[in-house]
Amino acid sequence: MIQKKSDQIDRRMFSFPAVHPCESVSPGTLLRSLIILSQNISNYQSKSFSTQRRNAREAIRQIGILLVFLEEIHDRGLVVSESAVLCFSELHLTFQKINFLLEDCCREGASLWILMKSEMVATQFRVLIRTVATALDVLPLDSIDVCAEVKELVELVAKQARKAKIEIDPHGERATRRVLSFLDRFEKGIEPEFQILKRVLDYLEIRTWSDCNKEVKFLEEQCVEGEEREVPFLSSLLGFMCYCRGWMFDTLDGQNADQTDVQCNMEILSCLNPEDFRCPISLELMIDPVTVSTGQTYDRSSIQKWLKAGHTICPKTGEKLASTELVPNTNLRKLIHQFCADNGVSLAKKGKKNSDISTTIVPGSPAAAEALRFLSKLLVRKLIFGPSEQKNKAAYEIRLLAKSNIYNRSCLIEAGTIPPLLNLLYSFNKSIQENAVAALLKLSKHASGKKVIVESGGLRSILAVLKMGMSLEARQIAAATIFYLSSVKGYRKLIGEMDEAIPALVDLIKEGTPCGRKNAVVALFGLILYPGNRRRVIDAGTIPLLLDILASSDKHELITDSVALLASLAESFAILRASSLPLITRILQSSTSQAAKEHCVSILLCCCNSDDDEAIAVLAKDPLVMNSLYSLTTDGTTKASKKARSLIKILHKFHETSSSRQGCQAFTHEQSVHVW
């Protein structure tokens, strides 16, 4: 049976990009291609379709009969007339469209969407089967020398195709009405009945948590890729299916199959989800981030349009703006440009497809909003009163819901999910602890989430996981959560003053997985934005660890992060001896990351500016250093170029001074010889 997974289908749903065979195609080539298409269609089985089974079965059966006819022509090497070739061309075009339609109808996770599109899908089947009948009606069957039985089969197909009853299954109609009723009830603030929900899911053959999760993923994709006019309805269906996933299934099958939310594949601070670099208004990657009086950051062009439209409130918080002054967020701008440089993202072609702000900041529809509110309250009850398995599942649901949707995060926080999640951090069940800390990580991306975590005493709980978590996975997620919390200025000092925090992050650098080490490094980077933490980070033994990372050939993924942290520490303290500088210069010369090169120059410049003559002498003796610096003046960022030029001046001055000193020594020596 032909099966297509959603990630293998590049075209949009219900688009049929069929290509008409060219006029010059040879009959043999056309026939072989028709046979392959017919075989593909015949390989579908009606049981693969959760809806449209009768219509799909009729189409498959008719094409299967025609396959016998086509194969006999091919096997016997029969010559067909020009008019027959024209008919075969029309069949070829129609078969392509039927194949696309069948592919959509059994697409993984699309059962609910196909159900809600039943009328349109049935119409497509009807049109295509009628088109097959029309092509067969004009086919000069008598001119083709096949046996009588085959001819009778073709004539039978033509007759049945003309009269075929292509309609919506009565059970499907009933299921569609029930789903629409559920959406209406959600809008009115009424929860649907469990048994009626179960009947709909049973009809769609959604019998496990994984089945339901596939539906959720598919609908999420359609909300991004689908037509704008359909997004509200898709959002309602998504909210409905998320509600079903959270309520209808007590166990997780295939749990933790989706762990991409904790992958570390970006550089320092940009280890965050790139979505965090998107403007809350346009949802595009910010080119020129600016901060307004409420502390929220937007892309300059987007917030200027908002203000010019006469708005006087913050788009994200709804607070009245004390002033319309826009303060450049230079640190964030640097991080965004670094992320783009290191990941091959062009700011001229930034971001994904434009998405309306309502898809993440506010719910996509009233029904989706109410469904999420009901689900949030249900998850809180399970977190508090449920047995261990339900608590684990509830934490995992929150982890998924809060992953990439701002409204979901705010709704879950408002429902009170954070305190019971913090309690689960002390669980001796590895899976429960991992899911709880991962859920808190997602919620900590929301401003109110950070506040609730800290005010609920969550710092101690998260630090306990960071220090003695049941798994390295839990510890590394805790480190990432610490980083998000450290984005609040006041919390950096609070975290740094906790005796266990910085030493635990340093221990994770020693013991963690590559992802864990990366999370620990970026968390330390976040903490040293408060100057009082810098000495604590150094005293914890961070510098030798970072130098070890830079010297190790198997830790390339941490080089940029490590030199960034070293550069930040070097701005306040003379942290490196001259003997360590060849390691930094080697990275400057060999690294492919522009960000890493800039950080290296920052470190070297700090060493030289600290009046360390030995450091300057070490750099001056290496002829390759100057080449790398000159390269940065032309190829690097504005800041990198400026730092490189400053370092070049220092080294030139050292060479000039050294030459003058040598000249004076030689002159003195000559005088001494003459006097003697």
Sequence and secondary structure as in RCSB ss.txt:
>XXXX:A:sequence
MIQKKSDQIDRRMFSFPAVHPCESVSPGTLLRSLIILSQNISNYQSKSFSTQRRNAREAIRQIGILLVFLEEIHD
RGLVVSESAVLCFSELHLTFQKINFLLEDCCREGASLWILMKSEMVATQFRVLIRTVATALDVLPLDSIDVCAEV
KELVELVAKQARKAKIEIDPHGERATRRVLSFLDRFEKGIEPEFQILKRVLDYLEIRTWSDCNKEVKFLEEQCVE
GEEREVPFLSSLLGFMCYCRGWMFDTLDGQNADQTDVQCNMEILSCLNPEDFRCPISLELMIDPVTVSTGQTYDR
SSIQKWLKAGHTICPKTGEKLASTELVPNTNLRKLIHQFCADNGVSLAKKGKKNSDISTTIVPGSPAAAEALRFL
SKLLVRKLIFGPSEQKNKAAYEIRLLAKSNIYNRSCLIEAGTIPPLLNLLYSFNKSIQENAVAALLKLSKHASGK
KVIVESGGLRSILAVLKMGMSLEARQIAAATIFYLSSVKGYRKLIGEMDEAIPALVDLIKEGTPCGRKNAVVALF
GLILYPGNRRRVIDAGTIPLLLDILASSDKHELITDSVALLASLAESFAILRASSLPLITRILQSSTSQAAKEHC
VSILLCCCNSDDDEAIAVLAKDPLVMNSLYSLTTDGTTKASKKARSLIKILHKFHETSSSRQGCQAFTHEQSVHV
W
>XXXX:A:secstr
     GGG  S TT        TT  HHHHHHHHHHHHHHHHH  GGG SS HHHHHHHHHHHHHHHHHHHHHHH
TT    HHHHHHHHHHHHHHHHHHHHHHHHT TT HHHHHHTHHHHHHHHHHHHHHHHHHHHTS GGGS   HHH
HHHHHHHHHHHHH      HHHHHHHHHHHHHHHHHHTT    HHHHHHHHHHTT  SHHHHHHHHHHHHHHHHH
S GGGHHHHHHHHHHHHHHHHHS SS TTTT   GGG   S TTTTS GGGGB TTT SB SSEEE TTS EEEH
HHHHHHHHTT  B TTT  B S    EE HHHHHHHHHHHHHTT  GGG SSS   GGGTTS SSHHHHHHHHHH
HHHHHHHHHHS HHHHHHHHHHHHHHTSS HHHHHHHHHHT HHHHHHHTT S HHHHHHHHHHHHHHTTSHHHH
HHHHHTTHHHHHHHHHHH SSHHHHHHHHHHHHHHTTSHHHHHHHHTSTTHHHHHHHHHHHS HHHHHHHHHHHH
HHTTSGGGHHHHHHTTHHHHHHHHHH TT GGGHHHHHHHHHHHHTTS    GGGHHHHHHHHHH   HHHHHHH
HHHHHHHHHTT HHHHHHHHT HHHHHHHHHHHHHS HHHHHHHHHHHHHHHHHHHHHHHHHHHHHHHHHHHHHH
 
